[in-house]
Amino acid sequence: MKKTALLIVALGLLTACEGPVYRTNLEVYCPPIKHYSPEFNEALASELEALPQSHEIIPNTIRDYAKLRDRIRACETERDKLDG
């Protein structure tokens, strides 16, 4: 009998915990992208093209950086979809 009474009290307390569920807005933070002028981009391209063909590290690093910037842009696009 005591177990039954405790079970009924416990179930009553658990149903009292039920309440409305609130959704919060998801906030997405993307790192800022440094914006370069067209003149800077042209100068950078010229300098990269002027490097000897034996240099692989700098162009590979620039490609990695470009991929990172693409990922940040994708993050911003997804964030804007959630905000809109």
Buried (B, 14 or more C-beta within 10 A) or exposed (E): EEEEEEEEEEEEEEEEEEEEEEEEEEEEEBEEEEEEEEEEEEEEEEEEEEEEEEEEEEEEEEEEEEEEEEEBEEBBEEBEEEEE
